[in-house]
Amino acid sequence: MLSWAITFLIIAIIAAVLGFGGIAGTATGIAKILFVVFLVMFIVSFFLGRRGRG
């Protein structure tokens, strides 16, 4: 999931450099959403994983 967020971030940077504002904004929004989903899943799995082992 984190790799998808990084991919969309790179697409957004390239699109912004080339002047495609709409595509850059969309890719940035997708990258932000994927990064937040990744963080939430990481935190949940971290705490559930620690609880399950003890």
Sequence and secondary structure as in RCSB ss.txt:
>XXXX:A:sequence
MLSWAITFLIIAIIAAVLGFGGIAGTATGIAKILFVVFLVMFIVSFFLGRRGRG
>XXXX:A:secstr
 HHHHHHHHHHHHHHHHHT HHHHHHHHHHHHHHHHHHHHHHHHHHHHHHHHH 
